[in-house]
Amino acid sequence: MKSSSAATASRAAATVPRAAADHGPRRRIRRQLPSSPWLFAAPGLLIVGIFILYPFVSTLINSFTDKRTLIPGEYVGLDNFRELLHDDMFWIGLRNSALYIVGVVPALVLLPLLLAMLVQKHIPGITFFRSAFYTPVVASIVVVGLIWVWMLDERGLVNAVLEAVGVGSVGFLSDQWLLLFSAMAVTVWKGLGYYMIIYLAALANVPRELHEAASVDGAGAVRRFFTVTVPAVRSTMVLVAALSSVAAFKVFTEVYLMAGPNGGPAGEDTTLVMLVQRVGTGLTGRVGYASAISVVVFIVTVALMLLVLRADRKEDA
């Protein structure tokens, strides 16, 4: 009797933890709410909805109205977009934004790659140059713009050097095209370090054996660059081209600081984003018309992204 009761007690003691182990996880799973993942995503979705989706939808709706800063406005259909076709300032802004892409994007695709190849080498003092190249990235764009305005002014450092060597003063900030090209130079100078870091990450994944094999075949540095380095980082170059194209088309701060709120001489250096700011702000700002310009900027930006991606797919094919 004692042995049978002891055996029964041992079986009961063995089955209790097993039952607890079987039902424990099930109880925890049942207590989990189906909406739990959404609770974790809710803060991010709320931020996206408030600061991205709502402004986008509001801008799209306002583009079909004659809304002003202090007047709600009424529905006018496509009148704002028809007016764009006859607005000289709109075409000037579109021209300058397009020229900005042509002048900035090739430089920001190629020069950071060359810098990344340079600072990738393990030579004495290279850490200083890495920091120096990246310093403009962390600097405020407003501070950078003001520094360059002071340097390029008629009494600035650059003109002082030019006068000292006998070249004479150059109107970097008073000539229409020189002002635009100067703003492009500031954009390139500030973006070099940022895209250099992206290229450094890509170059770290390029096998060294490829360069060694090309060297054995007699390829020089230039040939290795075009036959080994460029194909290996081509996807990164497409990414840089897409990012820099969008940023160049939406440029505002550099041109605004160097050309002033009026967009340079007779407003000839105005960009599309500057036109949105000029038309849509103030007590009498035409919010509806500025929203129509913003919609055009959005459409062109999406088109640029699609063109870059399509070109990448054609090269893959």
C-alpha positions in Angstrom: 0.0 0.0 0.0 2.7 2.4 0.9 4.6 1.7 -2.3 1.5 2.1 -4.5 0.5 5.4 -2.8 4.1 6.7 -3.2 4.0 5.8 -6.9 0.7 7.5 -7.3 2.0 10.6 -5.6 5.1 10.6 -7.8 3.0 10.4 -11.0 0.8 13.3 -9.8 3.9 15.4 -9.0 5.2 14.6 -12.5 2.0 15.4 -14.3 1.4 18.8 -12.6 4.5 20.6 -14.0 3.8 19.0 -17.4 0.3 20.3 -17.4 1.5 23.7 -16.2 4.1 23.7 -18.9 1.5 22.7 -21.5 -1.1 25.3 -20.5 1.3 28.2 -19.6 2.3 29.3 -23.1 -1.3 28.9 -24.3 -2.5 31.2 -21.6 0.1 33.8 -22.5 -0.8 33.6 -26.2 -4.5 33.9 -25.4 -3.9 37.0 -23.4 -2.1 38.8 -26.3 -4.4 41.2 -28.1 -4.7 41.1 -31.9 -4.1 44.9 -31.9 -0.8 44.7 -30.0 1.4 45.2 -33.1 -0.6 48.3 -34.0 -0.1 49.8 -30.6 3.7 49.7 -31.1 3.3 51.1 -34.6 0.8 53.8 -33.6 3.3 56.5 -32.6 5.2 56.3 -35.9 2.0 56.1 -37.9 0.6 59.1 -36.0 3.7 61.2 -36.8 3.6 60.2 -40.5 -0.1 61.0 -40.7 0.2 64.4 -39.0 3.4 65.7 -40.7 3.4 63.9 -44.1 0.0 62.6 -45.2 -2.2 65.4 -43.9 0.0 68.2 -45.4 0.1 66.3 -48.7 -3.7 65.8 -48.9 -4.3 69.4 -47.8 -1.9 70.8 -50.4 -3.5 68.6 -53.1 -7.0 69.9 -52.1 -5.9 73.6 -51.9 -4.3 73.4 -55.4 -7.9 73.3 -56.8 -9.0 76.3 -54.8 -8.3 80.0 -54.7 -7.5 79.9 -51.0 -5.5 82.7 -49.5 -3.8 83.1 -46.1 -6.9 84.6 -44.4 -9.6 83.5 -46.9 -10.8 79.9 -47.1 -11.3 80.1 -50.9 -13.6 78.3 -53.3 -13.2 75.5 -55.8 -11.7 76.7 -59.1 -10.9 73.5 -60.8 -7.7 73.6 -62.9 -7.5 77.4 -63.1 -4.3 77.4 -61.0 -2.6 75.0 -63.3 -3.7 76.9 -66.4 -2.3 80.0 -64.9 1.1 78.3 -64.4 1.4 77.8 -68.1 1.3 81.6 -68.6 3.4 82.6 -65.6 6.9 83.7 -66.6 8.2 83.3 -63.1 7.1 79.6 -63.0 9.1 78.9 -66.2 12.1 80.7 -64.8 11.9 78.7 -61.6 11.5 75.4 -63.6 14.5 76.4 -65.7 16.7 77.2 -62.8 15.7 74.0 -60.9 16.4 71.9 -64.0 19.8 73.6 -64.5 20.6 72.9 -60.8 20.1 69.2 -61.5 22.4 69.3 -64.6 25.1 71.2 -62.7 25.0 69.4 -59.3 24.1 65.8 -59.9 27.1 64.7 -62.0 29.5 66.3 -59.6 27.8 64.7 -56.6 27.9 61.3 -58.3 31.6 61.3 -59.3 33.5 63.5 -56.9 32.4 61.8 -53.7 33.4 58.4 -55.2 36.9 59.8 -55.9 37.1 61.2 -52.4 36.0 57.8 -50.9 38.7 56.0 -52.9 41.2 58.5 -51.6 40.3 58.4 -47.9 39.9 54.6 -48.0 43.7 54.3 -48.3 45.6 53.7 -45.0 48.2 56.5 -45.1 49.4 58.7 -42.3 47.1 61.7 -41.5 44.1 60.4 -43.5 41.9 60.6 -40.5 42.3 64.3 -40.5 41.1 64.5 -44.1 38.2 62.3 -43.5 37.0 64.6 -40.7 37.7 67.7 -42.8 35.7 66.4 -45.8 32.8 65.5 -43.5 32.7 68.7 -41.5 30.5 70.7 -44.0 27.9 68.0 -43.7 27.3 68.6 -40.0 27.5 72.4 -40.3 24.3 74.3 -40.5 23.3 75.1 -44.1 22.4 78.7 -43.0 25.8 79.2 -41.5 27.5 77.7 -44.5 25.5 79.9 -46.9 26.3 83.0 -45.0 30.0 82.2 -44.9 30.0 81.7 -48.7 28.1 85.0 -49.1 30.7 86.8 -47.2 33.5 85.1 -49.1 32.0 85.8 -52.6 30.8 89.4 -51.8 32.4 92.2 -53.8 34.5 93.0 -50.7 34.9 89.4 -49.7 37.9 87.1 -49.5 37.7 85.7 -53.0 37.5 89.0 -54.7 40.3 90.3 -52.5 42.5 87.5 -53.7 41.5 88.1 -57.4 42.3 91.7 -57.1 45.7 90.9 -55.5 46.7 88.8 -58.5 45.4 91.4 -61.0 42.3 89.6 -62.2 39.9 92.2 -60.8 36.6 92.0 -58.9 34.0 89.4 -60.1 30.3 89.8 -59.5 29.6 86.4 -58.1 26.4 87.6 -56.3 25.3 90.2 -58.8 25.5 88.3 -62.1 22.6 86.1 -62.9 24.5 83.0 -64.0 27.5 83.4 -61.7 25.2 83.6 -58.8 23.4 80.4 -59.8 26.7 78.6 -60.4 28.0 79.8 -57.1 25.0 78.3 -55.3 25.6 75.1 -57.2 29.2 75.1 -55.9 28.1 75.5 -52.3 25.6 72.6 -52.7 28.3 70.4 -54.1 30.8 71.4 -51.4 28.4 70.7 -48.6 27.2 67.3 -50.0 30.6 65.8 -50.8 31.2 64.4 -47.3 27.7 62.9 -47.0 27.8 61.0 -50.3 31.5 60.1 -49.6 30.3 58.1 -46.5 27.8 56.2 -48.6 30.5 55.3 -51.2 32.9 54.2 -48.4 30.3 51.6 -47.3 29.9 50.4 -50.8 33.7 50.2 -51.5 34.2 48.2 -48.3 32.2 45.4 -50.0 34.3 45.3 -53.2 36.5 42.2 -53.1 40.2 43.1 -53.2 40.8 40.0 -55.4 39.1 41.8 -58.3 41.6 44.6 -58.2 44.5 42.2 -57.8 43.3 40.1 -60.8 43.0 43.3 -62.9 46.5 44.3 -61.9 47.9 41.0 -62.9 46.2 41.4 -66.3 48.1 44.7 -66.7 45.2 47.1 -65.9 46.3 50.5 -64.7 44.6 52.6 -62.0 42.2 54.3 -64.5 41.2 51.0 -66.2 40.6 49.4 -62.8 38.4 52.3 -61.9 36.1 51.8 -64.9 36.2 48.0 -65.1 36.2 47.1 -61.4 35.2 49.9 -59.1 32.4 51.5 -61.1 30.5 48.2 -61.9 30.9 47.2 -58.2 29.3 50.4 -56.9 26.9 51.1 -59.7 23.8 50.5 -57.6 25.2 53.0 -55.0 25.8 55.5 -57.8 22.2 55.1 -58.9 21.1 55.8 -55.3 23.3 58.9 -55.0 22.0 60.1 -58.4 18.4 59.7 -57.2 19.0 61.4 -53.8 21.0 64.3 -55.3 18.5 64.8 -58.1 15.6 65.2 -55.7 17.6 67.5 -53.4 18.8 69.6 -56.3 15.4 70.1 -57.8 14.0 71.2 -54.4 16.9 73.5 -53.6 16.0 76.5 -51.5 18.3 77.6 -48.8 21.5 78.1 -50.8 19.9 80.2 -53.5 17.7 82.0 -51.0 20.7 83.1 -48.9 22.9 84.0 -51.9 20.3 85.6 -54.2 18.1 87.1 -51.5 14.3 86.8 -51.2 13.7 88.3 -54.6 15.8 85.7 -56.4 18.7 87.7 -57.6 18.7 90.3 -60.3 15.1 90.7 -61.6 14.2 87.4 -59.9 16.1 85.5 -62.6 17.7 83.1 -60.1 14.4 82.0 -58.5 13.8 78.3 -58.1 10.4 76.6 -57.9 10.6 76.1 -54.1 11.5 79.8 -53.7 8.5 80.7 -55.8 6.2 78.6 -53.6 7.6 80.4 -50.5 7.2 83.8 -52.2 3.7 83.3 -53.5 2.2 81.4 -50.6 3.4 83.4 -47.6 2.3 86.7 -46.2 -1.1 88.1 -45.3 -2.1 88.1 -48.9 -0.4 84.9 -49.8 -2.0 82.8 -52.6 -2.1 79.5 -50.9 -4.0 77.8 -53.6 -1.7 78.9 -56.4 1.4 78.0 -54.3 -0.1 74.6 -53.7 -0.5 74.1 -57.4 3.2 74.8 -57.8 4.0 72.3 -55.0 2.0 69.6 -56.8 4.1 70.2 -59.9 7.3 69.9 -57.9 6.0 66.7 -56.4 5.1 65.2 -59.8 8.5 66.2 -61.3 10.3 64.7 -58.3 8.5 61.4 -58.6 9.3 61.4 -62.4 13.0 61.9 -61.6 13.0 59.0 -59.3 11.2 56.8 -61.9 13.6 57.8 -64.6 16.7 57.0 -62.5 15.2 53.6 -61.5 14.3 52.8 -65.1 17.7 53.7 -66.3 19.2 51.3 -63.7 16.9 48.5 -64.8 17.9 49.0 -68.4 21.6 48.6 -67.5 20.8 45.5 -65.5 19.0 44.0 -68.5 
